[in-house]
Every structure is written in structure tokens, then in C-alpha cells.
Amino acid sequence: MVHLDVPSGLGETEVEVMVILQPISEPAAGGREDFAWSPGFFERVVGGWEGEPLARASQGEYEARERL
């Protein structure tokens, strides 16, 4: 059983909604490990910058705001 409460923002206008239920024939490929860093990634990239030294520019003065 599927129950959907979907506000359309169209007020009293009639709308048509289509929902397609289709079984998945195969489990989805991959898992959490597909999103992990590859082995040795950090060893290859840490300290690898070879350009001009990076420097953070001045951030200016902190904005004074009204107290809430």
C-alpha cells in the first residue's frame, strides 16, 4: 500500500498524479565502499601542491549586528 500526501500549491485545481511501482530485478550495484577514498589517496595528495605558496587574504572587520 502506498500513501502520498503531496501539496501541489495549485489550490482547488484538479491535478493528475502518476506513480509507477516497478520491482527492481537486481540489487543496486555497489555499496558504501564505492563512495570511499581509494587506497593511498591521501598519501598521493597530501603535500602535493607545487605552485605558489597559498595565503589567506585579510577577511576584513567583523560586522557588528543588532542584538536579537
ZADO-1210 file (C-alpha; in nm, 4 decimals, padded with zeros to 6 digits):
<atoms>
<atom x="00.0000" y="00.0000" z="00.0000" code="MET" pos="1"/>
<atom x="00.1321" y="00.3443" z="-00.0912" code="VAL" pos="2"/>
<atom x="00.0013" y="00.6642" z="00.0641" code="HIS" pos="3"/>
<atom x="00.1248" y="01.0023" z="-00.0600" code="LEU" pos="4"/>
<atom x="00.0443" y="01.3473" z="00.0771" code="ASP" pos="5"/>
<atom x="00.1878" y="01.5843" z="-00.1808" code="VAL" pos="6"/>
<atom x="00.0972" y="01.9537" z="-00.1676" code="PRO" pos="7"/>
<atom x="00.0634" y="02.0821" z="-00.5214" code="SER" pos="8"/>
<atom x="00.0349" y="02.4513" z="-00.4424" code="GLY" pos="9"/>
<atom x="-00.2437" y="02.4719" z="-00.7012" code="LEU" pos="10"/>
<atom x="-00.5305" y="02.5349" z="-00.4613" code="GLY" pos="11"/>
<atom x="-00.8626" y="02.3826" z="-00.5684" code="GLU" pos="12"/>
<atom x="-00.7362" y="02.2853" z="-00.9153" code="THR" pos="13"/>
<atom x="-00.7688" y="01.9201" z="-01.0108" code="GLU" pos="14"/>
<atom x="-00.4373" y="01.7563" z="-01.0884" code="VAL" pos="15"/>
<atom x="-00.3340" y="01.4181" z="-01.2231" code="GLU" pos="16"/>
<atom x="-00.0589" y="01.2283" z="-01.0465" code="VAL" pos="17"/>
<atom x="00.1122" y="00.9209" z="-01.1843" code="MET" pos="18"/>
<atom x="00.3034" y="00.6792" z="-00.9626" code="VAL" pos="19"/>
<atom x="00.4800" y="00.3841" z="-01.1201" code="ILE" pos="20"/>
<atom x="00.5629" y="00.0905" z="-00.8948" code="LEU" pos="21"/>
<atom x="00.8159" y="-00.1390" z="-01.0534" code="GLN" pos="22"/>
<atom x="01.0116" y="-00.4120" z="-00.8753" code="PRO" pos="23"/>
<atom x="01.3887" y="-00.3924" z="-00.9011" code="ILE" pos="24"/>
<atom x="01.5128" y="-00.7067" z="-01.0736" code="SER" pos="25"/>
<atom x="01.8709" y="-00.6817" z="-00.9446" code="GLU" pos="26"/>
<atom x="02.0155" y="-00.5299" z="-00.6302" code="PRO" pos="27"/>
<atom x="02.1745" y="-00.1902" z="-00.6865" code="ALA" pos="28"/>
<atom x="02.5416" y="-00.2206" z="-00.7794" code="ALA" pos="29"/>
<atom x="02.7942" y="-00.1144" z="-00.5212" code="GLY" pos="30"/>
<atom x="02.7610" y="-00.0056" z="-00.1652" code="GLY" pos="31"/>
<atom x="02.9167" y="00.2427" z="00.0740" code="ARG" pos="32"/>
<atom x="03.2654" y="00.1335" z="-00.0277" code="GLU" pos="33"/>
<atom x="03.2004" y="00.2748" z="-00.3779" code="ASP" pos="34"/>
<atom x="03.1988" y="00.6209" z="-00.2201" code="PHE" pos="35"/>
<atom x="03.5123" y="00.5732" z="-00.0096" code="ALA" pos="36"/>
<atom x="03.8539" y="00.7222" z="-00.0832" code="TRP" pos="37"/>
<atom x="04.0686" y="00.4931" z="-00.2940" code="SER" pos="38"/>
<atom x="04.3579" y="00.3204" z="-00.1140" code="PRO" pos="39"/>
<atom x="04.6613" y="00.5518" z="-00.0929" code="GLY" pos="40"/>
<atom x="04.4615" y="00.8620" z="-00.1944" code="PHE" pos="41"/>
<atom x="04.5798" y="01.0787" z="00.0931" code="PHE" pos="42"/>
<atom x="04.9402" y="00.9670" z="00.0604" code="GLU" pos="43"/>
<atom x="04.9333" y="01.0808" z="-00.3039" code="ARG" pos="44"/>
<atom x="04.7722" y="01.4206" z="-00.2494" code="VAL" pos="45"/>
<atom x="04.8829" y="01.5482" z="00.0935" code="VAL" pos="46"/>
<atom x="05.1692" y="01.7906" z="00.0431" code="GLY" pos="47"/>
<atom x="05.1371" y="01.7608" z="-00.3325" code="GLY" pos="48"/>
<atom x="05.0852" y="02.1323" z="-00.4089" code="TRP" pos="49"/>
<atom x="05.3780" y="02.2553" z="-00.6147" code="GLU" pos="50"/>
<atom x="05.2617" y="02.6050" z="-00.7115" code="GLY" pos="51"/>
<atom x="05.2927" y="02.9397" z="-00.5341" code="GLU" pos="52"/>
<atom x="05.2515" y="02.9223" z="-00.1557" code="PRO" pos="53"/>
<atom x="04.8865" y="02.9600" z="-00.0577" code="LEU" pos="54"/>
<atom x="04.7969" y="03.2532" z="00.1663" code="ALA" pos="55"/>
<atom x="04.4641" y="03.3561" z="00.3130" code="ARG" pos="56"/>
<atom x="04.3733" y="03.7162" z="00.2323" code="ALA" pos="57"/>
<atom x="04.2547" y="03.9526" z="00.5028" code="SER" pos="58"/>
<atom x="03.8934" y="03.8864" z="00.5992" code="GLN" pos="59"/>
<atom x="03.8217" y="04.2466" z="00.6961" code="GLY" pos="60"/>
<atom x="03.6427" y="04.3651" z="01.0075" code="GLU" pos="61"/>
<atom x="03.3684" y="04.1649" z="01.1735" code="TYR" pos="62"/>
<atom x="03.0258" y="04.3140" z="01.1069" code="GLU" pos="63"/>
<atom x="02.8553" y="04.4492" z="01.4189" code="ALA" pos="64"/>
<atom x="02.4887" y="04.3473" z="01.4258" code="ARG" pos="65"/>
<atom x="02.1930" y="04.4416" z="01.6390" code="GLU" pos="66"/>
<atom x="02.1351" y="04.2104" z="01.9311" code="ARG" pos="67"/>
<atom x="01.8230" y="03.9941" z="01.8941" code="LEU" pos="68"/>
</atoms>
